Amino acid sequence: MERLKGIVLRTVKYGENGYVVDMFTDHRGRMSFDAKRTAHRSSNLKSGRVNPSIIMPLSLVEFDCNIHGQMRLPTAKAIQPYHTFRTLHFNPVKASIALFIAECLSSLLREEGENRVLYQYIEDSLKWLDYAEESYANFHIVFLMRLTRFVGIYPNTDVSSMYRSINTLYYDLMNSEYRAAQPEHQHYLQPAEARTIPYLLNMDYENMHLYRMNRRQRYRCLEVIVEYYMLHFSGFREPKSLEVLQDVFE
């Protein structure tokens, strides 16, 4: 039996009292667990069923499990939050952002074992959003742009010395590079948009309020970022919640 921490990615209910909980864990990476009939009172359970409020998307939980030698789905026992969010799941705007991020992570993360640095980045980011009282409209843009560094697809913004300025260059999303000529494929940015990439990469949670965007610009940024992930990660799909975000910030 071992004790793990996990970030809930998604939950699927089955039968009368069963849940399959997909998590990104601190020591074992992404895994799925059976969470039915956990009987510990400390887990906020009722009638032998895990409380759904504990396993909402992006909840931070800890639990006991026995993984070694199991052929079936391991059971998560004594599930309880190790950090309780104050606003993330209850503020309509933050909840929409959380749903979008959870969907992206669920599509992106693979079962590749421990990645403590990535786990800590996600946890710290969620706590920042939870505590934020204002100026977080660009949070999901910053989160995904910074995430590229952790998953190995950080955009290349190097520009050859033969070019005087990036203002006339295209950005090839497929090959992650600036180009003087328009690429022959369709996955590229026109110079007017291409020159904004370094600015987006310089954004962080503390300074993102300085980068003013209207609803259309913000949605366009998300479209490009999602397209970039789809090009560089097989199986990454456009999140269904992308349109929800457009409505939220309208």
Buried (B, 14 or more C-beta within 10 A) or exposed (E): EEEBBBBBBBBEBEEEBBBBBBBBBBBBBBBBBBBBBBEBEEBBBEEEBBBEEBBBBBBBBBBBBEBEEEEEEBBBBBBBBEEEBEBBBEBEBBBBBBBBBBBBBBBBBEEEEEBEEBBEBBBEBBBBBBEBEEEBBBBBBBBBBBBBEBBEBBBEBEBEEEEEEBEEBBBBBBBBBBBEEEBEEEBBBEBEBBBBBEEBBEBEBEEBBEBEBEBEEBBBBBEBBBBBBBBBBEEBBBBEBBEBBBEBBE
